[in-house]
Amino acid sequence: MHAPPGPGALNRKIELADLSIADVAVEDDFVTLHIRSSMTDQEAKGEHTDIPADDGPLFDPVAAVRDWLTALHHLGIREGALFRAVAKKRGDYVTGEAVNVWVRSRAHKAGARNWQSPACQADRRQRRPYVPDFAS
């Protein structure tokens, strides 16, 4: 199982939850996410985030997104929400809290000691991530 695009993107959880299939472009060496609006983009001009490939196959966002899109296409899903909801609180789109749960679940499965910490956040103006210290 591959890692989701979040760590390389420095996005807020709701920005990832709001992604549509049309908001994602996969190239050989990077993934581009089109974030339609965010807390720092109140006018909803949108912005593009390029996430570079990773040499490690378990953490490569290019492979992860390509595999996920392939799985969706095999299910006949070619438009709409990138991350699909089972409970339909937001239609087909997952909630930001669901993204948080996924991050915590992956940290727990990886054996991180502090896996209950909040999901990663980012100061996008400074492009500085806040990543919980899962090793302590």
N, C-alpha and C positions, 0 to 999 in steps of 0.2 A: 504494500500500500504506500502510495506516495504522499508527501506533505502537500497541503493546500497552498495556494499562492500567497496567503496573508503575510508570512514573515518577510518575504522579499519586497512586498508592496508597501508596508507601513500604513495599511489602511485601517480605518475603524471597522468594527464588526458589522455595523449596519450597512456600510458601503459595500462590503463583500456580500452581505445578505441581499442587497438590492441589485446585484449584477444580473443582467440578462445574457443569454447566449450571444446576442448581437454585440454586446459590450466587450467581447474577448476576441483577440486575434493572436494566433500562435504562429511564430516564426521558428526557424531552426535554432536560434540561440537566445530567444527571449519571448516573453508573453506580454502583450499590451492589454491593459485594462482601461476601459473608458468609464470613469467615475462621473456619472451625470450630475450629481450635486453632493455637497457635503456641508459640514458646519462651517468650514472656511471658504465655501463657495456659495454664499447665500443667494447670489443671482443666478445660480444653476447654469453657469457657462460651461461647466464640465472641464475635466482635465484627463490627460492620458498618463498612465504610469507604466513604464517598461520594467519588467522583472527579468533579470538575466538568468540564463540557465545555470545549473549547479552541476559540478563534475560528479558529485555523489548521487547515484541513482535513487536513493531513498528520499533525497531532498530536492530533486530537480523539478521546479515548478513547470517547466516546459513539458516534460514527460507526463506529469500529473494532470495538467489541464488537457493535454492531447488525449490521454487515456479516458478522462472523464467525458470529454466531448464525444469520443468514440462510443462509450457506453450509452450516453444519451441518444446518439444517432441509432444505435442498435435497437433501442426502445421506441424508435420513431419520433423522438423529441428533437426538433431542430430549431425551435424558437421558444421564447419565454424565459422563465427563471433558470439561471445557471445552476443554482443549488436548490433542489426541489424539496418542498415541505410535505410531510405526511399528514400532520394536523394542519388544517387550512385556515389558520388565523389571519394570514396575509395572502390568501389565494395560493398560488403555487410557490411563492417566495418564502424562504425560511426567515426566522426572526434573528435579530442581532444576538439574542440570548442563546439561540441554537448554535451559532458560531462559537460563542463563549464555551458552551458545553463541549463542543468538538475539541477545542484547544485543550481544555482541562482533561478530557478523556485520553487524548493522545499523550499528554504529559504523564498521566497516571500509568498508562500502558508502557511507557518508556522507562518507568521506574523513577521518575523525578520525585524528590522528597517533598517539594513544596507545590505539588500539583494543584492544590485548591486555590492558589493565587488567581487573581483576576486575569483575564486574557490580555494579551499584548496590546498596548496602546502606543500611539505615536504622536509626537509633537510635530505636525506636518510642516509648520512654518520653518522649524529648525531642521527637519528631516532627521530628528533624533528619536530612535525607538526607545520606549520603555519596555523592557522585557523582564518579567519576573525572574528572580534568581531561583531557578528550579533545582540547583545543585546544593542549596543550603538547607 
